[in-house]
């Protein structure tokens, strides 16, 4: 009786199906499945039709080289390689793949910083508070308050986006405690507490008088503010057809995501620091090119504009993660590294459970002063 041959394509599909059910938090999928899918694309492109049992360390090195040639940064490549190895370990346990296949792949060492041709990732640097203040007038009221609160607390962008009034405990010591329903390290059994001092409370208070389980910062509210501002600036009233289109609109999300929050800040930076209009709307710029220009030249011009826009944003735009780094830098300089780790919720294996309550109390005292 002939045995079914497990190909790389088959294995990748089976593993992704497993990941869809495995990588979930509170019943919802996490981003790890999509990360694994990105890693496996390089495997499938290189050797999808080969037998899974024929995947060798040399094959993995060639797959890794294709990631380098695609422009991935070194740390991302090393993580992708670990994901690929994890798939083969899973196949040993579930589909009878010889253990020697997975064991041999562990011989492939990670790329090192000094002995690799792969690009290095750009470190996330703090953003100057003056730059933030210059951007704030160009953000909606809601997004501006999200920025202010994140800068005061050092919370992660996702924690700001998912904040609800039911997650806030108003302490008798003048400090509020925000316990996110979901957070980055909850699957490790770690607690996450974000302390909000008087300045942060002043920002947040206006958003707490609503349904306790509703998200405090709403894209719909942000869009409504933006529409009201545009209406005030209109020189002529809207026609009935314009009003109908505006009323219909597009369905708004219930909450900001990390990406939409970041994009809102990016738009504010573009307005605040004078991004040229030809780069802000490349599609419209390309449409205005002479109709006599051939397709190759149009594509080349579009690529040039895209590269110029990316370079401009890299120089002038900042991200929500930089706000967190700014707060970390300030706390570290004023209170020390342990205080910064505790306030920002960094996992540190050297910190034992016996110090947890002491550290939480220290974080609360710090935010009472500065947050």
Buried (B, 14 or more C-beta within 10 A) or exposed (E): EEEEEBBBBBBBEBBBEBBEEEBEEEEEBBEBBEBBBBBBBBBBEBBBEBBBBEBBEEBBEEBBBBBBEEEBBBBBBBEBBEBBBBBBBBBBEEBEBEEEBBEBBEEBEEBEEEEBEBBEEEEEEBBEEEBBEBBBEBBBBBBBBBBBBBBBBBBBBBBBBBBBBEBBEEEEEEBBBBEBBBBBEBEEEEEBBBBBBBBBBEBBEEBBEBEEEEBBBBBBBBBBBBEEEEEEEEEEEEEEEEEEEEEEEEEEEEBBBBEBBBEBBBBBBBBBBEBEEBBBEBEEBBEEEEEEEEEEEBEEBBEEBEEBBEEBBEEBBBBBBBBBBBBBBBBBEEBEEBBBBBBBBBEEEEBEEEEEEEBBEBBBBBBBEBB
